[in-house]
Amino acid sequence: MRRKHPDRRFFLVAATLLLAAAGPAHADDVDHDEALRLLQKGSILPLAEITAKVRAKIPGKVLEVELETEDGAYVYEFKILGPNGRVKEVEASAATGEILKIEDDD
């Protein structure tokens, strides 16, 4: 029996749950199958790795994550409930984990 890599398993479970909770997909959303292909090709980092980088800089509870394309680049969009009760929208490069944008969610 082949054992799955823990990061891959976390990514698959998290992506499935988040995509199911997100409702109808938008034109720029990346579906689960494409996300898996990108991960296997090494085009994007595992969600667990990106989440750790984001949480190290932005405290709070992750409410939602979506993988999207923005201007031809893959971006994870996080919604994070901060300790002050406000929701932040954080965009991070799916390729590097670099935080690209932080703003209050309206």
Backbone as XML, in Angstrom:
<?xml version="1.0"?>
<chain id="A" units="angstrom">
  <residue number="1" name="MET">
    <atom name="N" x="0.845" y="-1.174" z="0.000"/>
    <atom name="CA" x="0.000" y="0.000" z="0.000"/>
    <atom name="C" x="0.891" y="1.238" z="0.000"/>
  </residue>
  <residue number="2" name="ARG">
    <atom name="N" x="0.617" y="2.141" z="-0.894"/>
    <atom name="CA" x="1.396" y="3.366" z="-1.012"/>
    <atom name="C" x="0.893" y="4.394" z="-0.009"/>
  </residue>
  <residue number="3" name="ARG">
    <atom name="N" x="1.821" y="5.016" z="0.688"/>
    <atom name="CA" x="1.466" y="6.010" z="1.696"/>
    <atom name="C" x="1.541" y="7.406" z="1.096"/>
  </residue>
  <residue number="4" name="LYS">
    <atom name="N" x="0.509" y="8.203" z="1.274"/>
    <atom name="CA" x="0.479" y="9.559" z="0.740"/>
    <atom name="C" x="1.310" y="10.487" z="1.603"/>
  </residue>
  <residue number="5" name="HIS">
    <atom name="N" x="1.886" y="11.470" z="0.965"/>
    <atom name="CA" x="2.662" y="12.493" z="1.657"/>
    <atom name="C" x="1.700" y="13.343" z="2.474"/>
  </residue>
  <residue number="6" name="PRO">
    <atom name="N" x="1.997" y="13.639" z="3.752"/>
    <atom name="CA" x="1.059" y="14.381" z="4.613"/>
    <atom name="C" x="0.656" y="15.736" z="4.049"/>
  </residue>
  <residue number="7" name="ASP">
    <atom name="N" x="1.585" y="16.488" z="3.446"/>
    <atom name="CA" x="1.224" y="17.791" z="2.887"/>
    <atom name="C" x="0.216" y="17.621" z="1.760"/>
  </residue>
  <residue number="8" name="ARG">
    <atom name="N" x="0.415" y="16.612" z="0.937"/>
    <atom name="CA" x="-0.508" y="16.367" z="-0.168"/>
    <atom name="C" x="-1.892" y="16.011" z="0.366"/>
  </residue>
  <residue number="9" name="ARG">
    <atom name="N" x="-1.930" y="15.149" z="1.363"/>
    <atom name="CA" x="-3.217" y="14.755" z="1.933"/>
    <atom name="C" x="-3.927" y="15.972" z="2.517"/>
  </residue>
  <residue number="10" name="PHE">
    <atom name="N" x="-3.192" y="16.818" z="3.266"/>
    <atom name="CA" x="-3.784" y="18.026" z="3.839"/>
    <atom name="C" x="-4.307" y="18.924" z="2.733"/>
  </residue>
  <residue number="11" name="PHE">
    <atom name="N" x="-3.506" y="19.107" z="1.681"/>
    <atom name="CA" x="-3.910" y="19.961" z="0.570"/>
    <atom name="C" x="-5.193" y="19.449" z="-0.068"/>
  </residue>
  <residue number="12" name="LEU">
    <atom name="N" x="-5.253" y="18.143" z="-0.336"/>
    <atom name="CA" x="-6.426" y="17.567" z="-1.002"/>
    <atom name="C" x="-7.679" y="17.718" z="-0.151"/>
  </residue>
  <residue number="13" name="VAL">
    <atom name="N" x="-7.566" y="17.414" z="1.137"/>
    <atom name="CA" x="-8.727" y="17.527" z="2.024"/>
    <atom name="C" x="-9.150" y="18.986" z="2.144"/>
  </residue>
  <residue number="14" name="ALA">
    <atom name="N" x="-8.189" y="19.875" z="2.401"/>
    <atom name="CA" x="-8.507" y="21.294" z="2.574"/>
    <atom name="C" x="-9.094" y="21.881" z="1.299"/>
  </residue>
  <residue number="15" name="ALA">
    <atom name="N" x="-8.500" y="21.578" z="0.158"/>
    <atom name="CA" x="-8.985" y="22.117" z="-1.110"/>
    <atom name="C" x="-10.400" y="21.625" z="-1.393"/>
  </residue>
  <residue number="16" name="THR">
    <atom name="N" x="-10.658" y="20.356" z="-1.135"/>
    <atom name="CA" x="-11.995" y="19.803" z="-1.373"/>
    <atom name="C" x="-13.030" y="20.490" z="-0.494"/>
  </residue>
  <residue number="17" name="LEU">
    <atom name="N" x="-12.713" y="20.635" z="0.791"/>
    <atom name="CA" x="-13.652" y="21.288" z="1.712"/>
    <atom name="C" x="-13.877" y="22.745" z="1.335"/>
  </residue>
  <residue number="18" name="LEU">
    <atom name="N" x="-12.803" y="23.439" z="1.003"/>
    <atom name="CA" x="-12.927" y="24.861" z="0.682"/>
    <atom name="C" x="-13.672" y="25.077" z="-0.625"/>
  </residue>
  <residue number="19" name="LEU">
    <atom name="N" x="-13.406" y="24.239" z="-1.604"/>
    <atom name="CA" x="-14.119" y="24.386" z="-2.873"/>
    <atom name="C" x="-15.605" y="24.075" z="-2.701"/>
  </residue>
  <residue number="20" name="ALA">
    <atom name="N" x="-15.910" y="23.088" z="-1.879"/>
    <atom name="CA" x="-17.314" y="22.751" z="-1.632"/>
    <atom name="C" x="-18.023" y="23.871" z="-0.898"/>
  </residue>
  <residue number="21" name="ALA">
    <atom name="N" x="-17.335" y="24.505" z="0.048"/>
    <atom name="CA" x="-17.941" y="25.574" z="0.839"/>
    <atom name="C" x="-18.028" y="26.887" z="0.073"/>
  </residue>
  <residue number="22" name="ALA">
    <atom name="N" x="-17.215" y="27.039" z="-0.937"/>
    <atom name="CA" x="-17.132" y="28.311" z="-1.648"/>
    <atom name="C" x="-18.335" y="28.571" z="-2.550"/>
  </residue>
  <residue number="23" name="GLY">
    <atom name="N" x="-19.095" y="27.531" z="-2.871"/>
    <atom name="CA" x="-20.241" y="27.722" z="-3.734"/>
    <atom name="C" x="-19.825" y="27.741" z="-5.189"/>
  </residue>
  <residue number="24" name="PRO">
    <atom name="N" x="-20.592" y="28.410" z="-6.039"/>
    <atom name="CA" x="-20.288" y="28.408" z="-7.463"/>
    <atom name="C" x="-18.914" y="29.009" z="-7.741"/>
  </residue>
  <residue number="25" name="ALA">
    <atom name="N" x="-18.215" y="28.389" z="-8.678"/>
    <atom name="CA" x="-16.870" y="28.858" z="-9.013"/>
    <atom name="C" x="-16.943" y="30.122" z="-9.865"/>
  </residue>
  <residue number="26" name="HIS">
    <atom name="N" x="-15.958" y="30.987" z="-9.685"/>
    <atom name="CA" x="-15.828" y="32.187" z="-10.496"/>
    <atom name="C" x="-14.908" y="31.868" z="-11.662"/>
  </residue>
  <residue number="27" name="ALA">
    <atom name="N" x="-14.906" y="32.723" z="-12.658"/>
    <atom name="CA" x="-14.118" y="32.483" z="-13.858"/>
    <atom name="C" x="-12.640" y="32.338" z="-13.572"/>
  </residue>
  <residue number="28" name="ASP">
    <atom name="N" x="-12.141" y="32.997" z="-12.518"/>
    <atom name="CA" x="-10.715" y="32.938" z="-12.245"/>
    <atom name="C" x="-10.341" y="31.915" z="-11.173"/>
  </residue>
  <residue number="29" name="ASP">
    <atom name="N" x="-11.296" y="31.166" z="-10.657"/>
    <atom name="CA" x="-10.997" y="30.129" z="-9.669"/>
    <atom name="C" x="-10.325" y="28.943" z="-10.349"/>
  </residue>
  <residue number="30" name="VAL">
    <atom name="N" x="-9.442" y="28.289" z="-9.619"/>
    <atom name="CA" x="-8.762" y="27.085" z="-10.104"/>
    <atom name="C" x="-9.455" y="25.892" z="-9.463"/>
  </residue>
  <residue number="31" name="ASP">
    <atom name="N" x="-9.865" y="24.918" z="-10.291"/>
    <atom name="CA" x="-10.575" y="23.765" z="-9.733"/>
    <atom name="C" x="-9.593" y="22.777" z="-9.090"/>
  </residue>
  <residue number="32" name="HIS">
    <atom name="N" x="-10.161" y="21.828" z="-8.362"/>
    <atom name="CA" x="-9.385" y="20.866" z="-7.593"/>
    <atom name="C" x="-8.410" y="20.073" z="-8.471"/>
  </residue>
  <residue number="33" name="ASP">
    <atom name="N" x="-8.862" y="19.589" z="-9.616"/>
    <atom name="CA" x="-8.001" y="18.796" z="-10.496"/>
    <atom name="C" x="-6.818" y="19.605" z="-11.005"/>
  </residue>
  <residue number="34" name="GLU">
    <atom name="N" x="-7.061" y="20.835" z="-11.403"/>
    <atom name="CA" x="-5.982" y="21.704" z="-11.874"/>
    <atom name="C" x="-5.009" y="22.019" z="-10.740"/>
  </residue>
  <residue number="35" name="ALA">
    <atom name="N" x="-5.525" y="22.255" z="-9.533"/>
    <atom name="CA" x="-4.667" y="22.530" z="-8.382"/>
    <atom name="C" x="-3.748" y="21.344" z="-8.109"/>
  </residue>
  <residue number="36" name="LEU">
    <atom name="N" x="-4.270" y="20.150" z="-8.200"/>
    <atom name="CA" x="-3.457" y="18.956" z="-7.984"/>
    <atom name="C" x="-2.369" y="18.836" z="-9.055"/>
  </residue>
  <residue number="37" name="ARG">
    <atom name="N" x="-2.721" y="19.094" z="-10.310"/>
    <atom name="CA" x="-1.726" y="19.050" z="-11.402"/>
    <atom name="C" x="-0.624" y="20.079" z="-11.166"/>
  </residue>
  <residue number="38" name="LEU">
    <atom name="N" x="-1.011" y="21.284" z="-10.778"/>
    <atom name="CA" x="-0.024" y="22.344" z="-10.521"/>
    <atom name="C" x="0.904" y="21.969" z="-9.369"/>
  </residue>
  <residue number="39" name="LEU">
    <atom name="N" x="0.345" y="21.372" z="-8.329"/>
    <atom name="CA" x="1.144" y="20.938" z="-7.187"/>
    <atom name="C" x="2.125" y="19.850" z="-7.603"/>
  </residue>
  <residue number="40" name="GLN">
    <atom name="N" x="1.660" y="18.880" z="-8.364"/>
    <atom name="CA" x="2.516" y="17.784" z="-8.806"/>
    <atom name="C" x="3.629" y="18.262" z="-9.736"/>
  </residue>
  <residue number="41" name="LYS">
    <atom name="N" x="3.347" y="19.281" z="-10.546"/>
    <atom name="CA" x="4.368" y="19.844" z="-11.445"/>
    <atom name="C" x="5.353" y="20.737" z="-10.702"/>
  </residue>
  <residue number="42" name="GLY">
    <atom name="N" x="5.012" y="21.124" z="-9.477"/>
    <atom name="CA" x="5.867" y="22.023" z="-8.720"/>
    <atom name="C" x="5.621" y="23.486" z="-9.047"/>
  </residue>
  <residue number="43" name="SER">
    <atom name="N" x="4.529" y="23.774" z="-9.729"/>
    <atom name="CA" x="4.195" y="25.158" z="-10.086"/>
    <atom name="C" x="3.676" y="25.952" z="-8.900"/>
  </residue>
  <residue number="44" name="ILE">
    <atom name="N" x="3.062" y="25.250" z="-7.949"/>
    <atom name="CA" x="2.572" y="25.899" z="-6.727"/>
    <atom name="C" x="3.072" y="25.107" z="-5.531"/>
  </residue>
  <residue number="45" name="LEU">
    <atom name="N" x="3.138" y="25.778" z="-4.392"/>
    <atom name="CA" x="3.531" y="25.138" z="-3.142"/>
    <atom name="C" x="2.309" y="24.497" z="-2.490"/>
  </residue>
  <residue number="46" name="PRO">
    <atom name="N" x="2.521" y="23.517" z="-1.604"/>
    <atom name="CA" x="1.386" y="22.912" z="-0.888"/>
    <atom name="C" x="0.655" y="23.959" z="-0.047"/>
  </residue>
  <residue number="47" name="LEU">
    <atom name="N" x="-0.644" y="23.797" z="0.047"/>
    <atom name="CA" x="-1.469" y="24.729" z="0.818"/>
    <atom name="C" x="-0.983" y="24.834" z="2.262"/>
  </residue>
  <residue number="48" name="ALA">
    <atom name="N" x="-0.561" y="23.732" z="2.856"/>
    <atom name="CA" x="-0.086" y="23.764" z="4.244"/>
    <atom name="C" x="1.115" y="24.697" z="4.389"/>
  </residue>
  <residue number="49" name="GLU">
    <atom name="N" x="2.006" y="24.691" z="3.417"/>
    <atom name="CA" x="3.191" y="25.547" z="3.467"/>
    <atom name="C" x="2.816" y="27.029" z="3.330"/>
  </residue>
  <residue number="50" name="ILE">
    <atom name="N" x="1.916" y="27.318" z="2.407"/>
    <atom name="CA" x="1.468" y="28.700" z="2.209"/>
    <atom name="C" x="0.717" y="29.184" z="3.446"/>
  </residue>
  <residue number="51" name="THR">
    <atom name="N" x="-0.150" y="28.341" z="3.986"/>
    <atom name="CA" x="-0.928" y="28.703" z="5.173"/>
    <atom name="C" x="0.000" y="29.027" z="6.345"/>
  </residue>
  <residue number="52" name="ALA">
    <atom name="N" x="1.046" y="28.231" z="6.536"/>
    <atom name="CA" x="1.991" y="28.484" z="7.624"/>
    <atom name="C" x="2.672" y="29.842" z="7.445"/>
  </residue>
  <residue number="53" name="LYS">
    <atom name="N" x="3.036" y="30.188" z="6.222"/>
    <atom name="CA" x="3.684" y="31.476" z="5.954"/>
    <atom name="C" x="2.725" y="32.641" z="6.234"/>
  </residue>
  <residue number="54" name="VAL">
    <atom name="N" x="1.492" y="32.491" z="5.808"/>
    <atom name="CA" x="0.500" y="33.555" z="6.011"/>
    <atom name="C" x="0.192" y="33.711" z="7.501"/>
  </residue>
  <residue number="55" name="ARG">
    <atom name="N" x="-0.025" y="32.600" z="8.196"/>
    <atom name="CA" x="-0.384" y="32.675" z="9.618"/>
    <atom name="C" x="0.756" y="33.212" z="10.465"/>
  </residue>
  <residue number="56" name="ALA">
    <atom name="N" x="1.991" y="33.056" z="9.998"/>
    <atom name="CA" x="3.135" y="33.604" z="10.735"/>
    <atom name="C" x="3.120" y="35.131" z="10.711"/>
  </residue>
  <residue number="57" name="LYS">
    <atom name="N" x="2.516" y="35.718" z="9.686"/>
    <atom name="CA" x="2.489" y="37.179" z="9.559"/>
    <atom name="C" x="1.143" y="37.791" z="9.924"/>
  </residue>
  <residue number="58" name="ILE">
    <atom name="N" x="0.064" y="37.026" z="9.744"/>
    <atom name="CA" x="-1.289" y="37.541" z="9.986"/>
    <atom name="C" x="-1.965" y="36.654" z="11.027"/>
  </residue>
  <residue number="59" name="PRO">
    <atom name="N" x="-2.094" y="37.119" z="12.264"/>
    <atom name="CA" x="-2.728" y="36.289" z="13.289"/>
    <atom name="C" x="-4.234" y="36.186" z="13.057"/>
  </residue>
  <residue number="60" name="GLY">
    <atom name="N" x="-4.800" y="35.083" z="13.507"/>
    <atom name="CA" x="-6.242" y="34.912" z="13.431"/>
    <atom name="C" x="-6.628" y="33.544" z="12.922"/>
  </residue>
  <residue number="61" name="LYS">
    <atom name="N" x="-7.917" y="33.380" z="12.705"/>
    <atom name="CA" x="-8.480" y="32.112" z="12.256"/>
    <atom name="C" x="-8.744" y="32.177" z="10.754"/>
  </residue>
  <residue number="62" name="VAL">
    <atom name="N" x="-8.221" y="31.191" z="10.011"/>
    <atom name="CA" x="-8.457" y="31.122" z="8.575"/>
    <atom name="C" x="-9.897" y="30.655" z="8.358"/>
  </residue>
  <residue number="63" name="LEU">
    <atom name="N" x="-10.683" y="31.495" z="7.690"/>
    <atom name="CA" x="-12.088" y="31.182" z="7.430"/>
    <atom name="C" x="-12.295" y="30.532" z="6.069"/>
  </residue>
  <residue number="64" name="GLU">
    <atom name="N" x="-11.474" y="30.949" z="5.095"/>
    <atom name="CA" x="-11.681" y="30.491" z="3.719"/>
    <atom name="C" x="-10.383" y="30.659" z="2.946"/>
  </residue>
  <residue number="65" name="VAL">
    <atom name="N" x="-10.149" y="29.747" z="2.002"/>
    <atom name="CA" x="-9.002" y="29.851" z="1.108"/>
    <atom name="C" x="-9.465" y="29.461" z="-0.288"/>
  </residue>
  <residue number="66" name="GLU">
    <atom name="N" x="-9.049" y="30.245" z="-1.272"/>
    <atom name="CA" x="-9.338" y="29.922" z="-2.675"/>
    <atom name="C" x="-8.043" y="30.046" z="-3.465"/>
  </residue>
  <residue number="67" name="LEU">
    <atom name="N" x="-7.865" y="29.143" z="-4.424"/>
    <atom name="CA" x="-6.760" y="29.245" z="-5.362"/>
    <atom name="C" x="-7.312" y="29.867" z="-6.627"/>
  </residue>
  <residue number="68" name="GLU">
    <atom name="N" x="-6.697" y="30.956" z="-7.069"/>
    <atom name="CA" x="-7.184" y="31.711" z="-8.220"/>
    <atom name="C" x="-6.030" y="32.071" z="-9.143"/>
  </residue>
  <residue number="69" name="THR">
    <atom name="N" x="-6.387" y="32.460" z="-10.348"/>
    <atom name="CA" x="-5.403" y="33.076" z="-11.233"/>
    <atom name="C" x="-5.686" y="34.565" z="-11.244"/>
  </residue>
  <residue number="70" name="GLU">
    <atom name="N" x="-4.623" y="35.337" z="-11.157"/>
    <atom name="CA" x="-4.757" y="36.786" z="-11.180"/>
    <atom name="C" x="-3.617" y="37.332" z="-12.036"/>
  </residue>
  <residue number="71" name="ASP">
    <atom name="N" x="-3.970" y="37.955" z="-13.130"/>
    <atom name="CA" x="-2.975" y="38.475" z="-14.075"/>
    <atom name="C" x="-1.994" y="37.390" z="-14.497"/>
  </residue>
  <residue number="72" name="GLY">
    <atom name="N" x="-2.496" y="36.177" z="-14.714"/>
    <atom name="CA" x="-1.674" y="35.076" z="-15.182"/>
    <atom name="C" x="-0.874" y="34.363" z="-14.112"/>
  </residue>
  <residue number="73" name="ALA">
    <atom name="N" x="-0.970" y="34.792" z="-12.862"/>
    <atom name="CA" x="-0.232" y="34.160" z="-11.767"/>
    <atom name="C" x="-1.213" y="33.439" z="-10.840"/>
  </residue>
  <residue number="74" name="TYR">
    <atom name="N" x="-0.748" y="32.366" z="-10.218"/>
    <atom name="CA" x="-1.577" y="31.638" z="-9.264"/>
    <atom name="C" x="-1.441" y="32.273" z="-7.889"/>
  </residue>
  <residue number="75" name="VAL">
    <atom name="N" x="-2.599" y="32.529" z="-7.267"/>
    <atom name="CA" x="-2.648" y="33.248" z="-5.996"/>
    <atom name="C" x="-3.617" y="32.523" z="-5.063"/>
  </residue>
  <residue number="76" name="TYR">
    <atom name="N" x="-3.186" y="32.336" z="-3.809"/>
    <atom name="CA" x="-4.109" y="31.873" z="-2.773"/>
    <atom name="C" x="-4.711" y="33.104" z="-2.122"/>
  </residue>
  <residue number="77" name="GLU">
    <atom name="N" x="-6.037" y="33.125" z="-2.025"/>
    <atom name="CA" x="-6.742" y="34.219" z="-1.350"/>
    <atom name="C" x="-7.301" y="33.676" z="-0.042"/>
  </residue>
  <residue number="78" name="PHE">
    <atom name="N" x="-6.846" y="34.254" z="1.052"/>
    <atom name="CA" x="-7.270" y="33.854" z="2.389"/>
    <atom name="C" x="-8.222" y="34.896" z="2.958"/>
  </residue>
  <residue number="79" name="LYS">
    <atom name="N" x="-9.218" y="34.440" z="3.698"/>
    <atom name="CA" x="-10.035" y="35.319" z="4.547"/>
    <atom name="C" x="-9.710" y="34.892" z="5.970"/>
  </residue>
  <residue number="80" name="ILE">
    <atom name="N" x="-9.213" y="35.856" z="6.752"/>
    <atom name="CA" x="-8.745" y="35.561" z="8.100"/>
    <atom name="C" x="-9.473" y="36.456" z="9.097"/>
  </residue>
  <residue number="81" name="LEU">
    <atom name="N" x="-10.065" y="35.826" z="10.108"/>
    <atom name="CA" x="-10.722" y="36.550" z="11.196"/>
    <atom name="C" x="-9.657" y="36.887" z="12.231"/>
  </residue>
  <residue number="82" name="GLY">
    <atom name="N" x="-9.363" y="38.172" z="12.360"/>
    <atom name="CA" x="-8.323" y="38.622" z="13.282"/>
    <atom name="C" x="-8.788" y="38.647" z="14.712"/>
  </residue>
  <residue number="83" name="PRO">
    <atom name="N" x="-7.854" y="38.777" z="15.649"/>
    <atom name="CA" x="-8.194" y="38.834" z="17.071"/>
    <atom name="C" x="-9.106" y="40.007" z="17.416"/>
  </residue>
  <residue number="84" name="ASN">
    <atom name="N" x="-9.096" y="41.045" z="16.571"/>
    <atom name="CA" x="-9.947" y="42.215" z="16.806"/>
    <atom name="C" x="-11.359" y="42.033" z="16.257"/>
  </residue>
  <residue number="85" name="GLY">
    <atom name="N" x="-11.647" y="40.849" z="15.685"/>
    <atom name="CA" x="-12.982" y="40.568" z="15.160"/>
    <atom name="C" x="-13.188" y="41.019" z="13.725"/>
  </residue>
  <residue number="86" name="ARG">
    <atom name="N" x="-12.167" y="41.601" z="13.108"/>
    <atom name="CA" x="-12.276" y="42.060" z="11.720"/>
    <atom name="C" x="-11.723" y="40.995" z="10.783"/>
  </residue>
  <residue number="87" name="VAL">
    <atom name="N" x="-12.320" y="40.911" z="9.598"/>
    <atom name="CA" x="-11.873" y="39.941" z="8.599"/>
    <atom name="C" x="-10.917" y="40.631" z="7.632"/>
  </residue>
  <residue number="88" name="LYS">
    <atom name="N" x="-9.775" y="39.991" z="7.427"/>
    <atom name="CA" x="-8.776" y="40.473" z="6.470"/>
    <atom name="C" x="-8.784" y="39.555" z="5.264"/>
  </residue>
  <residue number="89" name="GLU">
    <atom name="N" x="-8.583" y="40.140" z="4.090"/>
    <atom name="CA" x="-8.378" y="39.372" z="2.871"/>
    <atom name="C" x="-6.890" y="39.449" z="2.559"/>
  </residue>
  <residue number="90" name="VAL">
    <atom name="N" x="-6.260" y="38.298" z="2.436"/>
    <atom name="CA" x="-4.822" y="38.228" z="2.212"/>
    <atom name="C" x="-4.577" y="37.426" z="0.950"/>
  </residue>
  <residue number="91" name="GLU">
    <atom name="N" x="-3.782" y="37.990" z="0.048"/>
    <atom name="CA" x="-3.388" y="37.270" z="-1.166"/>
    <atom name="C" x="-1.923" y="36.912" z="-1.048"/>
  </residue>
  <residue number="92" name="ALA">
    <atom name="N" x="-1.619" y="35.637" z="-1.375"/>
    <atom name="CA" x="-0.246" y="35.151" z="-1.332"/>
    <atom name="C" x="0.064" y="34.424" z="-2.631"/>
  </residue>
  <residue number="93" name="SER">
    <atom name="N" x="1.274" y="34.599" z="-3.120"/>
    <atom name="CA" x="1.713" y="33.894" z="-4.313"/>
    <atom name="C" x="1.691" y="32.398" z="-4.047"/>
  </residue>
  <residue number="94" name="ALA">
    <atom name="N" x="1.031" y="31.651" z="-4.918"/>
    <atom name="CA" x="0.973" y="30.197" z="-4.764"/>
    <atom name="C" x="2.318" y="29.560" z="-5.111"/>
  </residue>
  <residue number="95" name="ALA">
    <atom name="N" x="3.145" y="30.263" z="-5.854"/>
    <atom name="CA" x="4.451" y="29.736" z="-6.255"/>
    <atom name="C" x="5.513" y="29.929" z="-5.186"/>
  </residue>
  <residue number="96" name="THR">
    <atom name="N" x="5.417" y="31.033" z="-4.417"/>
    <atom name="CA" x="6.489" y="31.366" z="-3.469"/>
    <atom name="C" x="6.018" y="31.520" z="-2.031"/>
  </residue>
  <residue number="97" name="GLY">
    <atom name="N" x="4.747" y="31.786" z="-1.824"/>
    <atom name="CA" x="4.224" y="32.052" z="-0.489"/>
    <atom name="C" x="4.332" y="33.508" z="-0.086"/>
  </residue>
  <residue number="98" name="GLU">
    <atom name="N" x="4.925" y="34.334" z="-0.950"/>
    <atom name="CA" x="5.060" y="35.766" z="-0.652"/>
    <atom name="C" x="3.681" y="36.407" z="-0.530"/>
  </residue>
  <residue number="99" name="ILE">
    <atom name="N" x="3.489" y="37.195" z="0.524"/>
    <atom name="CA" x="2.224" y="37.906" z="0.697"/>
    <atom name="C" x="2.210" y="39.092" z="-0.266"/>
  </residue>
  <residue number="100" name="LEU">
    <atom name="N" x="1.183" y="39.141" z="-1.088"/>
    <atom name="CA" x="1.077" y="40.161" z="-2.127"/>
    <atom name="C" x="0.184" y="41.322" z="-1.727"/>
  </residue>
  <residue number="101" name="LYS">
    <atom name="N" x="-0.845" y="41.027" z="-0.920"/>
    <atom name="CA" x="-1.817" y="42.067" z="-0.571"/>
    <atom name="C" x="-2.508" y="41.695" z="0.731"/>
  </residue>
  <residue number="102" name="ILE">
    <atom name="N" x="-2.738" y="42.703" z="1.558"/>
    <atom name="CA" x="-3.528" y="42.557" z="2.782"/>
    <atom name="C" x="-4.512" y="43.714" z="2.817"/>
  </residue>
  <residue number="103" name="GLU">
    <atom name="N" x="-5.784" y="43.402" z="2.958"/>
    <atom name="CA" x="-6.781" y="44.474" z="3.068"/>
    <atom name="C" x="-7.952" y="43.999" z="3.917"/>
  </residue>
  <residue number="104" name="ASP">
    <atom name="N" x="-8.692" y="44.959" z="4.453"/>
    <atom name="CA" x="-9.906" y="44.640" z="5.191"/>
    <atom name="C" x="-10.939" y="44.119" z="4.215"/>
  </residue>
  <residue number="105" name="ASP">
    <atom name="N" x="-11.646" y="43.057" z="4.607"/>
    <atom name="CA" x="-12.720" y="42.497" z="3.786"/>
    <atom name="C" x="-13.979" y="43.304" z="4.071"/>
  </residue>
  <residue number="106" name="ASP">
    <atom name="N" x="-14.632" y="43.750" z="3.019"/>
    <atom name="CA" x="-15.844" y="44.580" z="3.199"/>
    <atom name="C" x="-17.064" y="43.770" z="3.433"/>
  </residue>
</chain>
